[in-house]
Amino acid sequence: MKEDKKTAVVINELATNTINVQVLFWIGTFQSTSRTFHHTIRSQVMNDVVVELTKKGFYLPANIVEIKNYKQ
């Protein structure tokens, strides 16, 4: 079952201006009784992903607001 626990990165969605990926990973939650453990690990993984993507020249998309003035 060790192969079932490998980290995977998959394309989750092809959106209008982004390619959304999902990072899948396994942690042994049975060894820890603290729910904080899960959130700490999840937060660290998310941070690591952002750091590595930034190193490779990828950045989080900015929210773009388009304002149209139809009165002119």
PDB file of N, CA, C and O in Angstrom:
ATOM      1  N   MET A   1       0.815  -1.210   0.000  1.00  0.00           N
ATOM      2  CA  MET A   1       0.000   0.000   0.000  1.00  0.00           C
ATOM      3  C   MET A   1       0.855   1.268   0.000  1.00  0.00           C
ATOM      4  O   MET A   1       0.310   2.370  -0.071  1.00  0.00           O
ATOM      5  N   LYS A   2       2.165   1.139   0.077  1.00  0.00           N
ATOM      6  CA  LYS A   2       3.045   2.305   0.116  1.00  0.00           C
ATOM      7  C   LYS A   2       2.851   3.176  -1.123  1.00  0.00           C
ATOM      8  O   LYS A   2       2.904   4.402  -1.023  1.00  0.00           O
ATOM      9  N   GLU A   3       2.627   2.564  -2.294  1.00  0.00           N
ATOM     10  CA  GLU A   3       2.445   3.339  -3.520  1.00  0.00           C
ATOM     11  C   GLU A   3       1.179   4.189  -3.501  1.00  0.00           C
ATOM     12  O   GLU A   3       1.102   5.178  -4.230  1.00  0.00           O
ATOM     13  N   ASP A   4       0.193   3.836  -2.695  1.00  0.00           N
ATOM     14  CA  ASP A   4      -1.032   4.623  -2.568  1.00  0.00           C
ATOM     15  C   ASP A   4      -0.794   5.922  -1.807  1.00  0.00           C
ATOM     16  O   ASP A   4      -1.638   6.818  -1.846  1.00  0.00           O
ATOM     17  N   LYS A   5       0.320   6.039  -1.128  1.00  0.00           N
ATOM     18  CA  LYS A   5       0.580   7.184  -0.257  1.00  0.00           C
ATOM     19  C   LYS A   5       1.552   8.188  -0.883  1.00  0.00           C
ATOM     20  O   LYS A   5       2.040   9.086  -0.198  1.00  0.00           O
ATOM     21  N   LYS A   6       1.832   8.041  -2.171  1.00  0.00           N
ATOM     22  CA  LYS A   6       2.735   8.974  -2.836  1.00  0.00           C
ATOM     23  C   LYS A   6       2.042  10.309  -3.068  1.00  0.00           C
ATOM     24  O   LYS A   6       0.841  10.370  -3.329  1.00  0.00           O
ATOM     25  N   THR A   7       2.827  11.374  -2.966  1.00  0.00           N
ATOM     26  CA  THR A   7       2.311  12.710  -3.265  1.00  0.00           C
ATOM     27  C   THR A   7       2.039  12.801  -4.757  1.00  0.00           C
ATOM     28  O   THR A   7       2.789  12.258  -5.568  1.00  0.00           O
ATOM     29  N   ALA A   8       0.961  13.489  -5.115  1.00  0.00           N
ATOM     30  CA  ALA A   8       0.611  13.666  -6.521  1.00  0.00           C
ATOM     31  C   ALA A   8       0.137  15.094  -6.742  1.00  0.00           C
ATOM     32  O   ALA A   8      -0.497  15.698  -5.877  1.00  0.00           O
ATOM     33  N   VAL A   9       0.455  15.615  -7.910  1.00  0.00           N
ATOM     34  CA  VAL A   9      -0.040  16.918  -8.333  1.00  0.00           C
ATOM     35  C   VAL A   9      -0.818  16.677  -9.618  1.00  0.00           C
ATOM     36  O   VAL A   9      -0.277  16.161 -10.596  1.00  0.00           O
ATOM     37  N   VAL A  10      -2.098  17.056  -9.607  1.00  0.00           N
ATOM     38  CA  VAL A  10      -2.959  16.810 -10.760  1.00  0.00           C
ATOM     39  C   VAL A  10      -3.621  18.112 -11.205  1.00  0.00           C
ATOM     40  O   VAL A  10      -3.852  19.015 -10.402  1.00  0.00           O
ATOM     41  N   ILE A  11      -3.920  18.187 -12.502  1.00  0.00           N
ATOM     42  CA  ILE A  11      -4.684  19.324 -13.001  1.00  0.00           C
ATOM     43  C   ILE A  11      -6.125  19.113 -12.570  1.00  0.00           C
ATOM     44  O   ILE A  11      -6.749  18.110 -12.917  1.00  0.00           O
ATOM     45  N   ASN A  12      -6.642  20.061 -11.818  1.00  0.00           N
ATOM     46  CA  ASN A  12      -7.989  19.961 -11.266  1.00  0.00           C
ATOM     47  C   ASN A  12      -9.014  20.656 -12.151  1.00  0.00           C
ATOM     48  O   ASN A  12     -10.162  20.220 -12.231  1.00  0.00           O
ATOM     49  N   GLU A  13      -8.603  21.739 -12.819  1.00  0.00           N
ATOM     50  CA  GLU A  13      -9.557  22.513 -13.610  1.00  0.00           C
ATOM     51  C   GLU A  13      -8.808  23.386 -14.616  1.00  0.00           C
ATOM     52  O   GLU A  13      -7.775  23.976 -14.298  1.00  0.00           O
ATOM     53  N   LEU A  14      -9.346  23.457 -15.831  1.00  0.00           N
ATOM     54  CA  LEU A  14      -8.882  24.421 -16.816  1.00  0.00           C
ATOM     55  C   LEU A  14      -9.866  25.574 -16.785  1.00  0.00           C
ATOM     56  O   LEU A  14     -10.922  25.515 -17.414  1.00  0.00           O
ATOM     57  N   ALA A  15      -9.518  26.624 -16.050  1.00  0.00           N
ATOM     58  CA  ALA A  15     -10.404  27.768 -15.868  1.00  0.00           C
ATOM     59  C   ALA A  15     -10.163  28.782 -16.981  1.00  0.00           C
ATOM     60  O   ALA A  15      -9.342  28.546 -17.868  1.00  0.00           O
ATOM     61  N   THR A  16     -10.871  29.905 -16.941  1.00  0.00           N
ATOM     62  CA  THR A  16     -10.781  30.911 -17.982  1.00  0.00           C
ATOM     63  C   THR A  16      -9.362  31.425 -18.171  1.00  0.00           C
ATOM     64  O   THR A  16      -8.871  31.476 -19.299  1.00  0.00           O
ATOM     65  N   ASN A  17      -8.707  31.801 -17.103  1.00  0.00           N
ATOM     66  CA  ASN A  17      -7.364  32.368 -17.202  1.00  0.00           C
ATOM     67  C   ASN A  17      -6.329  31.635 -16.369  1.00  0.00           C
ATOM     68  O   ASN A  17      -5.210  32.121 -16.205  1.00  0.00           O
ATOM     69  N   THR A  18      -6.682  30.487 -15.848  1.00  0.00           N
ATOM     70  CA  THR A  18      -5.755  29.749 -14.994  1.00  0.00           C
ATOM     71  C   THR A  18      -5.859  28.251 -15.247  1.00  0.00           C
ATOM     72  O   THR A  18      -6.866  27.750 -15.747  1.00  0.00           O
ATOM     73  N   ILE A  19      -4.812  27.570 -14.896  1.00  0.00           N
ATOM     74  CA  ILE A  19      -4.836  26.108 -14.823  1.00  0.00           C
ATOM     75  C   ILE A  19      -4.741  25.797 -13.344  1.00  0.00           C
ATOM     76  O   ILE A  19      -3.712  26.062 -12.722  1.00  0.00           O
ATOM     77  N   ASN A  20      -5.789  25.242 -12.772  1.00  0.00           N
ATOM     78  CA  ASN A  20      -5.852  24.973 -11.341  1.00  0.00           C
ATOM     79  C   ASN A  20      -5.346  23.557 -11.067  1.00  0.00           C
ATOM     80  O   ASN A  20      -5.817  22.584 -11.656  1.00  0.00           O
ATOM     81  N   VAL A  21      -4.388  23.471 -10.168  1.00  0.00           N
ATOM     82  CA  VAL A  21      -3.828  22.175  -9.820  1.00  0.00           C
ATOM     83  C   VAL A  21      -4.225  21.813  -8.390  1.00  0.00           C
ATOM     84  O   VAL A  21      -4.558  22.673  -7.574  1.00  0.00           O
ATOM     85  N   GLN A  22      -4.178  20.537  -8.124  1.00  0.00           N
ATOM     86  CA  GLN A  22      -4.496  20.038  -6.786  1.00  0.00           C
ATOM     87  C   GLN A  22      -3.320  19.178  -6.326  1.00  0.00           C
ATOM     88  O   GLN A  22      -2.838  18.319  -7.065  1.00  0.00           O
ATOM     89  N   VAL A  23      -2.870  19.417  -5.106  1.00  0.00           N
ATOM     90  CA  VAL A  23      -1.781  18.645  -4.530  1.00  0.00           C
ATOM     91  C   VAL A  23      -2.400  17.633  -3.573  1.00  0.00           C
ATOM     92  O   VAL A  23      -3.094  17.999  -2.625  1.00  0.00           O
ATOM     93  N   LEU A  24      -2.142  16.371  -3.832  1.00  0.00           N
ATOM     94  CA  LEU A  24      -2.685  15.288  -3.003  1.00  0.00           C
ATOM     95  C   LEU A  24      -1.542  14.681  -2.202  1.00  0.00           C
ATOM     96  O   LEU A  24      -0.508  14.318  -2.764  1.00  0.00           O
ATOM     97  N   PHE A  25      -1.726  14.573  -0.903  1.00  0.00           N
ATOM     98  CA  PHE A  25      -0.696  13.990  -0.055  1.00  0.00           C
ATOM     99  C   PHE A  25      -1.354  13.260   1.094  1.00  0.00           C
ATOM    100  O   PHE A  25      -2.507  13.521   1.436  1.00  0.00           O
ATOM    101  N   TRP A  26      -0.622  12.357   1.675  1.00  0.00           N
ATOM    102  CA  TRP A  26      -1.129  11.535   2.766  1.00  0.00           C
ATOM    103  C   TRP A  26      -0.340  11.836   4.016  1.00  0.00           C
ATOM    104  O   TRP A  26       0.887  11.931   3.979  1.00  0.00           O
ATOM    105  N   ILE A  27      -1.040  11.985   5.122  1.00  0.00           N
ATOM    106  CA  ILE A  27      -0.383  12.091   6.420  1.00  0.00           C
ATOM    107  C   ILE A  27      -1.037  11.095   7.377  1.00  0.00           C
ATOM    108  O   ILE A  27      -2.237  10.836   7.299  1.00  0.00           O
ATOM    109  N   GLY A  28      -0.246  10.556   8.259  1.00  0.00           N
ATOM    110  CA  GLY A  28      -0.751   9.583   9.226  1.00  0.00           C
ATOM    111  C   GLY A  28      -1.425  10.289  10.389  1.00  0.00           C
ATOM    112  O   GLY A  28      -0.768  10.643  11.369  1.00  0.00           O
ATOM    113  N   THR A  29      -2.715  10.494  10.289  1.00  0.00           N
ATOM    114  CA  THR A  29      -3.428  11.206  11.353  1.00  0.00           C
ATOM    115  C   THR A  29      -3.715  10.328  12.562  1.00  0.00           C
ATOM    116  O   THR A  29      -4.103  10.830  13.617  1.00  0.00           O
ATOM    117  N   PHE A  30      -3.528   9.030  12.419  1.00  0.00           N
ATOM    118  CA  PHE A  30      -3.804   8.149  13.556  1.00  0.00           C
ATOM    119  C   PHE A  30      -2.747   8.278  14.642  1.00  0.00           C
ATOM    120  O   PHE A  30      -2.996   7.930  15.796  1.00  0.00           O
ATOM    121  N   GLN A  31      -1.560   8.779  14.278  1.00  0.00           N
ATOM    122  CA  GLN A  31      -0.498   8.936  15.269  1.00  0.00           C
ATOM    123  C   GLN A  31      -0.683  10.191  16.110  1.00  0.00           C
ATOM    124  O   GLN A  31      -0.070  10.319  17.171  1.00  0.00           O
ATOM    125  N   SER A  32      -1.514  11.113  15.654  1.00  0.00           N
ATOM    126  CA  SER A  32      -1.669  12.372  16.378  1.00  0.00           C
ATOM    127  C   SER A  32      -3.119  12.533  16.831  1.00  0.00           C
ATOM    128  O   SER A  32      -4.057  12.261  16.082  1.00  0.00           O
ATOM    129  N   THR A  33      -3.274  12.975  18.059  1.00  0.00           N
ATOM    130  CA  THR A  33      -4.630  13.200  18.565  1.00  0.00           C
ATOM    131  C   THR A  33      -5.049  14.651  18.375  1.00  0.00           C
ATOM    132  O   THR A  33      -6.199  15.004  18.637  1.00  0.00           O
ATOM    133  N   SER A  34      -4.132  15.489  17.925  1.00  0.00           N
ATOM    134  CA  SER A  34      -4.408  16.909  17.788  1.00  0.00           C
ATOM    135  C   SER A  34      -4.905  17.240  16.382  1.00  0.00           C
ATOM    136  O   SER A  34      -4.277  16.867  15.391  1.00  0.00           O
ATOM    137  N   ARG A  35      -6.035  17.942  16.303  1.00  0.00           N
ATOM    138  CA  ARG A  35      -6.532  18.392  15.000  1.00  0.00           C
ATOM    139  C   ARG A  35      -5.637  19.493  14.444  1.00  0.00           C
ATOM    140  O   ARG A  35      -5.618  19.728  13.235  1.00  0.00           O
ATOM    141  N   THR A  36      -4.904  20.163  15.311  1.00  0.00           N
ATOM    142  CA  THR A  36      -3.987  21.205  14.875  1.00  0.00           C
ATOM    143  C   THR A  36      -2.893  20.618  13.984  1.00  0.00           C
ATOM    144  O   THR A  36      -2.397  21.289  13.078  1.00  0.00           O
ATOM    145  N   PHE A  37      -2.523  19.375  14.241  1.00  0.00           N
ATOM    146  CA  PHE A  37      -1.494  18.690  13.458  1.00  0.00           C
ATOM    147  C   PHE A  37      -1.847  18.724  11.965  1.00  0.00           C
ATOM    148  O   PHE A  37      -1.015  19.081  11.131  1.00  0.00           O
ATOM    149  N   HIS A  38      -3.083  18.350  11.642  1.00  0.00           N
ATOM    150  CA  HIS A  38      -3.534  18.328  10.246  1.00  0.00           C
ATOM    151  C   HIS A  38      -3.436  19.717   9.625  1.00  0.00           C
ATOM    152  O   HIS A  38      -2.934  19.861   8.510  1.00  0.00           O
ATOM    153  N   HIS A  39      -3.904  20.726  10.326  1.00  0.00           N
ATOM    154  CA  HIS A  39      -3.907  22.085   9.788  1.00  0.00           C
ATOM    155  C   HIS A  39      -2.486  22.643   9.652  1.00  0.00           C
ATOM    156  O   HIS A  39      -2.196  23.389   8.717  1.00  0.00           O
ATOM    157  N   THR A  40      -1.618  22.285  10.571  1.00  0.00           N
ATOM    158  CA  THR A  40      -0.232  22.732  10.495  1.00  0.00           C
ATOM    159  C   THR A  40       0.455  22.135   9.266  1.00  0.00           C
ATOM    160  O   THR A  40       1.130  22.845   8.521  1.00  0.00           O
ATOM    161  N   ILE A  41       0.282  20.844   9.062  1.00  0.00           N
ATOM    162  CA  ILE A  41       0.883  20.170   7.904  1.00  0.00           C
ATOM    163  C   ILE A  41       0.302  20.728   6.608  1.00  0.00           C
ATOM    164  O   ILE A  41       1.045  21.004   5.666  1.00  0.00           O
ATOM    165  N   ARG A  42      -1.008  20.896   6.551  1.00  0.00           N
ATOM    166  CA  ARG A  42      -1.674  21.435   5.355  1.00  0.00           C
ATOM    167  C   ARG A  42      -1.151  22.835   5.031  1.00  0.00           C
ATOM    168  O   ARG A  42      -0.868  23.138   3.872  1.00  0.00           O
ATOM    169  N   SER A  43      -1.023  23.670   6.027  1.00  0.00           N
ATOM    170  CA  SER A  43      -0.526  25.019   5.845  1.00  0.00           C
ATOM    171  C   SER A  43       0.914  25.009   5.334  1.00  0.00           C
ATOM    172  O   SER A  43       1.270  25.788   4.449  1.00  0.00           O
ATOM    173  N   GLN A  44       1.732  24.132   5.891  1.00  0.00           N
ATOM    174  CA  GLN A  44       3.131  24.038   5.461  1.00  0.00           C
ATOM    175  C   GLN A  44       3.230  23.567   4.016  1.00  0.00           C
ATOM    176  O   GLN A  44       4.046  24.082   3.251  1.00  0.00           O
ATOM    177  N   VAL A  45       2.414  22.600   3.638  1.00  0.00           N
ATOM    178  CA  VAL A  45       2.418  22.115   2.248  1.00  0.00           C
ATOM    179  C   VAL A  45       2.001  23.236   1.299  1.00  0.00           C
ATOM    180  O   VAL A  45       2.620  23.418   0.251  1.00  0.00           O
ATOM    181  N   MET A  46       0.966  23.983   1.653  1.00  0.00           N
ATOM    182  CA  MET A  46       0.515  25.087   0.804  1.00  0.00           C
ATOM    183  C   MET A  46       1.617  26.135   0.662  1.00  0.00           C
ATOM    184  O   MET A  46       1.847  26.648  -0.433  1.00  0.00           O
ATOM    185  N   ASN A  47       2.288  26.449   1.747  1.00  0.00           N
ATOM    186  CA  ASN A  47       3.394  27.408   1.708  1.00  0.00           C
ATOM    187  C   ASN A  47       4.524  26.892   0.821  1.00  0.00           C
ATOM    188  O   ASN A  47       5.066  27.639   0.006  1.00  0.00           O
ATOM    189  N   ASP A  48       4.877  25.631   0.975  1.00  0.00           N
ATOM    190  CA  ASP A  48       5.947  25.037   0.168  1.00  0.00           C
ATOM    191  C   ASP A  48       5.603  25.081  -1.321  1.00  0.00           C
ATOM    192  O   ASP A  48       6.475  25.344  -2.149  1.00  0.00           O
ATOM    193  N   VAL A  49       4.352  24.830  -1.663  1.00  0.00           N
ATOM    194  CA  VAL A  49       3.919  24.877  -3.060  1.00  0.00           C
ATOM    195  C   VAL A  49       4.074  26.288  -3.618  1.00  0.00           C
ATOM    196  O   VAL A  49       4.602  26.462  -4.716  1.00  0.00           O
ATOM    197  N   VAL A  50       3.624  27.288  -2.882  1.00  0.00           N
ATOM    198  CA  VAL A  50       3.739  28.683  -3.338  1.00  0.00           C
ATOM    199  C   VAL A  50       5.206  29.071  -3.503  1.00  0.00           C
ATOM    200  O   VAL A  50       5.568  29.710  -4.491  1.00  0.00           O
ATOM    201  N   VAL A  51       6.046  28.697  -2.556  1.00  0.00           N
ATOM    202  CA  VAL A  51       7.475  29.029  -2.630  1.00  0.00           C
ATOM    203  C   VAL A  51       8.101  28.390  -3.871  1.00  0.00           C
ATOM    204  O   VAL A  51       8.826  29.056  -4.610  1.00  0.00           O
ATOM    205  N   GLU A  52       7.828  27.119  -4.101  1.00  0.00           N
ATOM    206  CA  GLU A  52       8.419  26.427  -5.251  1.00  0.00           C
ATOM    207  C   GLU A  52       7.899  26.972  -6.576  1.00  0.00           C
ATOM    208  O   GLU A  52       8.668  27.119  -7.526  1.00  0.00           O
ATOM    209  N   LEU A  53       6.604  27.274  -6.653  1.00  0.00           N
ATOM    210  CA  LEU A  53       6.058  27.852  -7.886  1.00  0.00           C
ATOM    211  C   LEU A  53       6.670  29.228  -8.155  1.00  0.00           C
ATOM    212  O   LEU A  53       6.989  29.557  -9.298  1.00  0.00           O
ATOM    213  N   THR A  54       6.832  30.022  -7.109  1.00  0.00           N
ATOM    214  CA  THR A  54       7.428  31.351  -7.253  1.00  0.00           C
ATOM    215  C   THR A  54       8.875  31.241  -7.739  1.00  0.00           C
ATOM    216  O   THR A  54       9.306  32.022  -8.588  1.00  0.00           O
ATOM    217  N   LYS A  55       9.622  30.276  -7.205  1.00  0.00           N
ATOM    218  CA  LYS A  55      11.005  30.055  -7.650  1.00  0.00           C
ATOM    219  C   LYS A  55      11.070  29.741  -9.147  1.00  0.00           C
ATOM    220  O   LYS A  55      12.030  30.099  -9.830  1.00  0.00           O
ATOM    221  N   LYS A  56      10.032  29.068  -9.638  1.00  0.00           N
ATOM    222  CA  LYS A  56       9.996  28.669 -11.047  1.00  0.00           C
ATOM    223  C   LYS A  56       9.363  29.736 -11.944  1.00  0.00           C
ATOM    224  O   LYS A  56       9.214  29.527 -13.148  1.00  0.00           O
ATOM    225  N   GLY A  57       8.985  30.892 -11.352  1.00  0.00           N
ATOM    226  CA  GLY A  57       8.434  31.983 -12.155  1.00  0.00           C
ATOM    227  C   GLY A  57       6.920  31.998 -12.263  1.00  0.00           C
ATOM    228  O   GLY A  57       6.363  32.757 -13.056  1.00  0.00           O
ATOM    229  N   PHE A  58       6.255  31.175 -11.482  1.00  0.00           N
ATOM    230  CA  PHE A  58       4.795  31.172 -11.459  1.00  0.00           C
ATOM    231  C   PHE A  58       4.320  32.022 -10.279  1.00  0.00           C
ATOM    232  O   PHE A  58       4.937  32.015  -9.213  1.00  0.00           O
ATOM    233  N   TYR A  59       3.245  32.737 -10.472  1.00  0.00           N
ATOM    234  CA  TYR A  59       2.713  33.590  -9.411  1.00  0.00           C
ATOM    235  C   TYR A  59       1.214  33.372  -9.285  1.00  0.00           C
ATOM    236  O   TYR A  59       0.557  32.938 -10.232  1.00  0.00           O
ATOM    237  N   LEU A  60       0.685  33.673  -8.124  1.00  0.00           N
ATOM    238  CA  LEU A  60      -0.750  33.555  -7.920  1.00  0.00           C
ATOM    239  C   LEU A  60      -1.461  34.583  -8.792  1.00  0.00           C
ATOM    240  O   LEU A  60      -0.994  35.716  -8.911  1.00  0.00           O
ATOM    241  N   PRO A  61      -2.575  34.209  -9.399  1.00  0.00           N
ATOM    242  CA  PRO A  61      -3.266  35.159 -10.274  1.00  0.00           C
ATOM    243  C   PRO A  61      -3.874  36.301  -9.465  1.00  0.00           C
ATOM    244  O   PRO A  61      -4.324  36.120  -8.334  1.00  0.00           O
ATOM    245  N   ALA A  62      -3.871  37.471 -10.075  1.00  0.00           N
ATOM    246  CA  ALA A  62      -4.475  38.641  -9.438  1.00  0.00           C
ATOM    247  C   ALA A  62      -5.954  38.693  -9.802  1.00  0.00           C
ATOM    248  O   ALA A  62      -6.351  38.281 -10.892  1.00  0.00           O
ATOM    249  N   ASN A  63      -6.748  39.194  -8.892  1.00  0.00           N
ATOM    250  CA  ASN A  63      -8.153  39.427  -9.212  1.00  0.00           C
ATOM    251  C   ASN A  63      -8.224  40.602 -10.175  1.00  0.00           C
ATOM    252  O   ASN A  63      -7.670  41.667  -9.905  1.00  0.00           O
ATOM    253  N   ILE A  64      -8.889  40.412 -11.271  1.00  0.00           N
ATOM    254  CA  ILE A  64      -9.028  41.470 -12.266  1.00  0.00           C
ATOM    255  C   ILE A  64     -10.479  41.899 -12.304  1.00  0.00           C
ATOM    256  O   ILE A  64     -11.373  41.074 -12.489  1.00  0.00           O
ATOM    257  N   VAL A  65     -10.713  43.176 -12.130  1.00  0.00           N
ATOM    258  CA  VAL A  65     -12.053  43.738 -12.176  1.00  0.00           C
ATOM    259  C   VAL A  65     -12.145  44.597 -13.425  1.00  0.00           C
ATOM    260  O   VAL A  65     -11.338  45.504 -13.627  1.00  0.00           O
ATOM    261  N   GLU A  66     -13.113  44.313 -14.246  1.00  0.00           N
ATOM    262  CA  GLU A  66     -13.317  45.082 -15.465  1.00  0.00           C
ATOM    263  C   GLU A  66     -14.512  46.012 -15.249  1.00  0.00           C
ATOM    264  O   GLU A  66     -15.610  45.561 -14.922  1.00  0.00           O
ATOM    265  N   ILE A  67     -14.286  47.302 -15.435  1.00  0.00           N
ATOM    266  CA  ILE A  67     -15.352  48.291 -15.275  1.00  0.00           C
ATOM    267  C   ILE A  67     -15.701  48.826 -16.655  1.00  0.00           C
ATOM    268  O   ILE A  67     -14.834  49.317 -17.377  1.00  0.00           O
ATOM    269  N   LYS A  68     -16.951  48.731 -17.009  1.00  0.00           N
ATOM    270  CA  LYS A  68     -17.407  49.228 -18.318  1.00  0.00           C
ATOM    271  C   LYS A  68     -18.359  50.408 -18.092  1.00  0.00           C
ATOM    272  O   LYS A  68     -19.256  50.358 -17.251  1.00  0.00           O
ATOM    273  N   ASN A  69     -18.133  51.453 -18.861  1.00  0.00           N
ATOM    274  CA  ASN A  69     -18.993  52.641 -18.785  1.00  0.00           C
ATOM    275  C   ASN A  69     -19.749  52.733 -20.095  1.00  0.00           C
ATOM    276  O   ASN A  69     -19.198  53.149 -21.114  1.00  0.00           O
ATOM    277  N   TYR A  70     -21.017  52.340 -20.063  1.00  0.00           N
ATOM    278  CA  TYR A  70     -21.824  52.321 -21.281  1.00  0.00           C
ATOM    279  C   TYR A  70     -22.526  53.656 -21.548  1.00  0.00           C
ATOM    280  O   TYR A  70     -23.226  53.786 -22.552  1.00  0.00           O
ATOM    281  N   LYS A  71     -22.355  54.633 -20.683  1.00  0.00           N
ATOM    282  CA  LYS A  71     -23.030  55.916 -20.844  1.00  0.00           C
ATOM    283  C   LYS A  71     -22.303  56.843 -21.812  1.00  0.00           C
ATOM    284  O   LYS A  71     -22.880  57.841 -22.243  1.00  0.00           O
ATOM    285  N   GLN A  72     -21.067  56.545 -22.161  1.00  0.00           N
ATOM    286  CA  GLN A  72     -20.316  57.431 -23.046  1.00  0.00           C
ATOM    287  C   GLN A  72     -20.328  56.926 -24.464  1.00  0.00           C
ATOM    288  O   GLN A  72     -19.742  57.552 -25.347  1.00  0.00           O
TER     289      GLN A  72
END
